[in-house]
């Protein structure tokens, strides 16, 4: 994933908007040409000049319809590409959010661990921390209750030495 993806998405949306406008213009031009053709076909008899004009209009119509088909394909590809890029951004944002959440949880765990160690050391210094039947007993055991189990196990080992 590169950093330019949001900019590329904005550019792709603008390009799609331009393609859609071209499609509207082309559809209007096709309709106008079809009207000219229909008017000529509605006549009982065509002069030589009108016959040539009809042939010219029919050739133009064929080119316009071909261009319309090509433009529709290009538009479809551009929309699919936009969808893929948008999904890529959404996926990247989700990964970033998950990483931030995990980092926040790790930070909270580290903070609780540090506070538990500090609390036990203070109470060891005060003589109020002890280990009774595998449970840390001290005046303020709030931090040891919040600390992760591996930290509590290490604190218990430390208390057996004092």
C-alpha positions in Angstrom: 0.0 0.0 0.0 1.4 3.4 -0.8 0.5 6.7 0.6 -0.9 8.2 -2.6 -3.9 5.9 -2.6 -6.4 8.5 -1.3 -5.2 11.0 -3.9 -5.5 8.4 -6.6 -9.0 7.6 -5.5 -10.0 11.2 -5.8 -8.4 11.4 -9.2 -10.2 8.2 -10.3 -13.5 9.7 -9.1 -12.9 12.8 -11.1 -12.0 10.7 -14.2 -15.2 8.7 -13.8 -17.2 11.9 -13.6 -15.5 13.1 -16.9 -16.3 9.7 -18.5 -19.9 9.9 -17.4 -20.3 13.4 -18.9 -18.8 12.1 -22.2 -21.3 9.2 -22.1 -24.2 11.7 -21.6 -22.9 13.8 -24.5 -22.4 10.8 -26.7 -25.9 9.4 -25.9 -27.4 12.8 -26.8 -25.5 12.9 -30.1 -26.6 9.3 -30.9 -30.2 10.3 -30.2 -29.9 13.3 -32.5 -28.4 11.3 -35.3 -31.1 8.6 -35.0 -33.7 11.4 -35.2 -32.1 12.7 -38.5 -32.0 9.1 -39.9 -35.6 8.5 -38.9 -36.8 11.7 -40.6 -35.1 10.7 -43.8 -36.5 7.1 -43.6 -40.0 8.5 -43.0 -39.9 10.2 -46.5 -41.6 8.3 -49.3 -38.8 9.0 -51.8 -35.3 10.3 -51.2 -33.4 12.5 -53.6 -29.8 11.5 -54.5 -28.5 14.1 -52.0 -30.8 12.8 -49.2 -29.7 9.2 -49.9 -26.1 10.2 -49.5 -27.0 12.1 -46.3 -28.7 9.1 -45.0 -25.7 6.9 -45.7 -23.5 9.5 -44.0 -25.8 9.6 -40.9 -25.8 5.8 -40.7 -22.0 5.7 -40.9 -21.8 8.3 -38.2 -24.3 6.5 -36.0 -22.3 3.2 -36.3 -19.1 5.1 -35.3 -20.9 6.7 -32.3 -22.4 3.4 -31.2 -18.9 1.8 -31.4 -17.5 4.7 -29.4 -20.3 4.3 -26.9 -19.6 0.6 -26.4 -15.9 1.4 -25.9 -16.6 4.2 -23.5 -19.0 2.0 -21.5 -16.2 -0.6 -21.2 -13.7 2.1 -20.1 -16.2 3.4 -17.6 -16.9 -0.1 -16.2 -13.1 -0.7 -15.8 -12.7 2.6 -14.1 -15.5 1.9 -11.6 -14.1 -1.5 -10.8 -10.6 0.0 -10.3 -12.1 2.7 -8.0 -14.0 0.0 -6.0 -10.7 -2.0 -5.6 -8.8 1.1 -4.5 -11.5 2.1 -2.1 -11.5 -1.4 -0.6 -7.7 -1.2 -0.3 -8.0 2.0 1.6 -10.7 0.6 3.9 -8.6 -2.5 4.5 -5.6 -0.4 5.3 -7.6 1.8 7.7 -9.0 -1.3 9.4 -5.4 -2.7 9.8 -4.3 0.6 11.3 -7.2 0.8 13.7 -6.5 -2.8 14.8 -2.8 -2.0 15.3 -3.7 1.1 17.3 -6.1 -0.9 19.4 -3.5 -3.6 20.0 -0.9 -1.0 20.8 -3.3 0.7 23.2 -4.0 -2.6 25.0 -0.3 -3.3 25.2 0.3 0.1 26.6 -2.4 -0.3 29.2 -1.0 -3.7 30.1 2.5 -2.3 30.5 1.2 0.6 32.6 -0.6 -1.9 34.9 2.5 -4.0 35.1 4.7 -1.1 36.0 2.2 0.2 38.6 2.0 -3.3 40.2 5.7 -3.6 40.5 6.0 -0.1 42.0 3.2 -0.8 44.5 4.7 -4.1 45.6 8.2 -2.6 46.0 6.7 0.3 48.0 4.9 -2.1 50.3 7.9 -4.4 50.6 9.9 -1.3 51.7 7.1 -0.5 54.2 6.9 -4.1 55.4 3.2 -4.4 54.5 3.5 -6.8 51.5 3.5 -10.5 52.0 2.6 -13.8 50.3 -0.1 -15.8 52.1 -1.2 -19.1 50.6 -0.1 -18.1 47.1 -1.9 -14.8 47.3 -0.2 -11.4 47.5 -1.5 -9.5 50.5 -0.8 -5.8 50.9 -2.6 -2.6 51.9 -3.3 -1.5 48.3 -3.6 -4.6 46.0 -5.5 -2.8 43.3 -2.5 -2.7 40.9 -1.6 -6.4 41.4 -5.2 -7.3 40.5 -5.0 -5.3 37.3 -1.5 -6.7 36.3 -1.2 -9.5 33.8 -0.8 -13.0 35.3 2.9 -13.4 34.3 3.8 -10.2 36.1 1.8 -11.3 39.2 3.7 -14.6 39.1 7.0 -12.8 39.1 5.9 -10.6 41.9 5.0 -13.7 44.0 8.4 -15.1 43.3 10.0 -11.8 44.4 7.9 -11.8 47.7 9.0 -15.4 48.6 12.6 -14.0 48.7 11.7 -11.3 51.2 
